[in-house]
């Protein structure tokens, strides 16, 4: 009895896997919404950290928006809430990408709520993209990623650009 259930379950899983594998080939339309969704990946709750020429992160207040990897245009864009791009970088001009995860003690919460917050650390996720602009000079942008989708954003950056993202994680 148990082996029949196992066999039926295995056959059911094979049919599902084959259906999912053949579905794009059977009725694929390049203009369908499903294919357009994979043309660009968007990561909400990101912040563009405008850096000053000396490289400090907190030069100006962070700008909230959406980080987008557009494979159709082959660009990385940061879209403001108004929909205007804060920056747009061609994949070909990207030199390096760096993902940093930094931990910081929660001093404010410890003072205001409980000293136990000193034991808990907040994690900040940053993606730094170094690139060359149209004049050939080196530039960089820093994006503060949301903790809920930081890993997915790094994976999308590697997949879309074809370049390896260096990872630095503080302990």
C-alpha positions as CSV (number, residue, x, y, z in Angstrom):
1,X,0.0,0.0,0.0
2,X,2.8,2.4,0.9
3,X,4.7,1.6,-2.3
4,X,1.6,2.5,-4.4
5,X,1.4,5.9,-2.7
6,X,5.0,6.5,-3.3
7,X,4.7,5.5,-7.0
8,X,1.7,7.7,-7.5
9,X,3.4,10.6,-5.8
10,X,6.5,10.2,-7.9
11,X,4.6,10.1,-11.1
12,X,2.6,13.1,-10.1
13,X,5.8,15.0,-9.4
14,X,7.3,14.0,-12.7
15,X,4.2,15.3,-14.6
16,X,4.4,18.6,-12.7
17,X,8.1,19.0,-13.5
18,X,7.6,18.2,-17.2
19,X,4.7,20.6,-17.4
20,X,6.8,23.4,-15.8
21,X,9.8,22.6,-18.0
22,X,7.8,22.5,-21.3
23,X,5.4,25.4,-20.6
24,X,7.8,28.2,-21.8
25,X,8.5,26.4,-25.0
26,X,4.9,25.5,-25.8
27,X,3.2,28.9,-25.6
28,X,6.0,31.4,-25.2
29,X,5.3,35.0,-26.3
30,X,8.2,37.4,-25.9
31,X,5.8,40.2,-25.1
32,X,3.8,38.3,-22.5
33,X,3.8,39.8,-18.9
34,X,5.6,36.7,-17.6
35,X,8.6,37.3,-19.9
36,X,8.6,41.0,-19.3
37,X,8.8,40.4,-15.5
38,X,12.0,38.6,-16.0
39,X,13.4,41.3,-18.2
40,X,14.0,43.5,-15.1
41,X,14.2,42.7,-11.5
42,X,13.2,45.3,-9.0
43,X,14.1,45.6,-5.3
44,X,12.0,48.0,-3.2
45,X,12.9,49.7,0.0
46,X,16.4,50.5,-1.2
47,X,18.2,53.7,-0.5
48,X,20.7,55.5,-2.7
49,X,23.5,56.8,-0.5
50,X,24.9,59.9,-2.3
51,X,28.6,60.0,-1.5
52,X,30.8,63.0,-1.6
53,X,34.0,63.0,-3.5
54,X,36.0,61.9,-0.4
55,X,34.0,58.7,-0.2
56,X,32.0,59.3,2.9
57,X,28.6,57.5,2.9
58,X,26.7,60.1,4.9
59,X,27.5,63.1,2.7
60,X,23.8,63.8,1.9
61,X,20.6,62.2,3.1
62,X,19.8,58.9,1.6
63,X,17.2,58.8,-1.2
64,X,14.6,56.1,-1.1
65,X,13.6,54.3,-4.2
66,X,13.8,51.0,-6.2
67,X,17.0,49.3,-7.4
68,X,16.4,47.8,-10.9
69,X,18.5,45.4,-13.0
70,X,17.1,45.8,-16.5
71,X,18.3,43.0,-18.7
72,X,16.5,44.3,-21.8
73,X,18.4,47.7,-21.6
74,X,21.4,46.1,-19.9
75,X,21.4,48.7,-17.2
76,X,21.3,49.1,-13.5
77,X,19.0,51.8,-12.5
78,X,17.9,53.4,-9.2
79,X,14.4,54.8,-9.6
80,X,13.1,57.5,-7.3
81,X,9.5,57.3,-5.9
82,X,8.5,59.7,-8.7
83,X,9.8,57.2,-11.3
84,X,12.8,59.4,-12.3
85,X,16.1,57.6,-12.4
86,X,18.7,58.8,-9.8
87,X,21.4,56.9,-11.8
88,X,21.6,54.5,-14.7
89,X,24.7,52.4,-15.3
90,X,25.3,50.2,-18.4
91,X,26.4,46.6,-17.5
92,X,29.5,47.0,-19.8
93,X,30.8,50.0,-17.8
94,X,30.7,48.1,-14.4
95,X,34.1,47.3,-13.1
96,X,33.5,45.7,-9.7
97,X,30.6,45.2,-7.3
98,X,31.0,44.8,-3.5
99,X,28.3,43.6,-1.0
100,X,28.9,44.6,2.6
101,X,27.0,43.4,5.6
102,X,27.9,45.5,8.7
103,X,26.7,45.0,12.2
104,X,26.2,47.8,14.6
105,X,25.2,47.8,18.3
106,X,21.7,49.3,18.9
107,X,22.7,52.1,21.3
108,X,19.6,54.2,20.9
109,X,17.3,51.3,21.8
110,X,19.5,50.4,24.7
111,X,19.2,53.8,26.2
112,X,15.5,54.3,25.5
113,X,14.1,50.8,26.1
114,X,16.4,48.3,27.7
115,X,20.2,47.6,28.1
116,X,19.5,44.2,26.6
117,X,19.5,45.8,23.2
118,X,23.3,46.1,23.5
119,X,23.5,42.4,23.0
120,X,21.5,42.6,19.7
121,X,23.1,44.1,16.6
122,X,21.4,45.6,13.6
123,X,22.7,44.6,10.2
124,X,23.0,47.0,7.3
125,X,23.4,45.7,3.8
126,X,25.2,47.8,1.1
127,X,25.9,47.2,-2.6
128,X,28.7,49.3,-4.0
129,X,29.1,49.5,-7.8
130,X,32.3,50.8,-9.3
131,X,32.0,51.8,-12.9
132,X,33.5,54.2,-15.6
133,X,31.4,57.0,-16.8
134,X,31.1,58.3,-20.4
135,X,34.3,60.3,-20.0
136,X,36.2,57.3,-18.8
137,X,36.7,58.4,-15.2
138,X,36.0,56.0,-12.3
139,X,32.8,56.5,-10.4
140,X,30.9,54.6,-7.7
141,X,27.4,54.4,-6.2
142,X,26.4,52.9,-2.9
143,X,22.9,51.4,-2.4
144,X,21.6,50.5,1.1
145,X,19.5,47.3,0.5
146,X,16.6,46.1,2.5
147,X,17.4,43.2,4.8
148,X,14.5,41.2,3.4
149,X,15.7,41.2,-0.2
150,X,19.5,41.9,0.1
151,X,20.6,38.4,-0.8
152,X,18.2,38.3,-3.8
153,X,19.5,41.7,-5.0
154,X,23.1,40.4,-4.9
155,X,22.2,37.3,-6.8
156,X,20.3,39.3,-9.4
157,X,23.3,41.6,-9.8
158,X,25.5,38.7,-10.5
159,X,23.0,37.0,-12.8
160,X,22.2,40.1,-14.8
161,X,25.7,41.6,-15.2
162,X,27.6,38.3,-15.4
163,X,30.2,39.8,-13.0
164,X,31.1,38.3,-9.6
165,X,30.0,40.3,-6.6
166,X,32.7,40.4,-3.8
167,X,31.3,39.8,-0.4
168,X,32.5,41.4,2.9
169,X,30.6,40.5,6.0
170,X,31.7,42.0,9.4
171,X,31.4,39.9,12.5
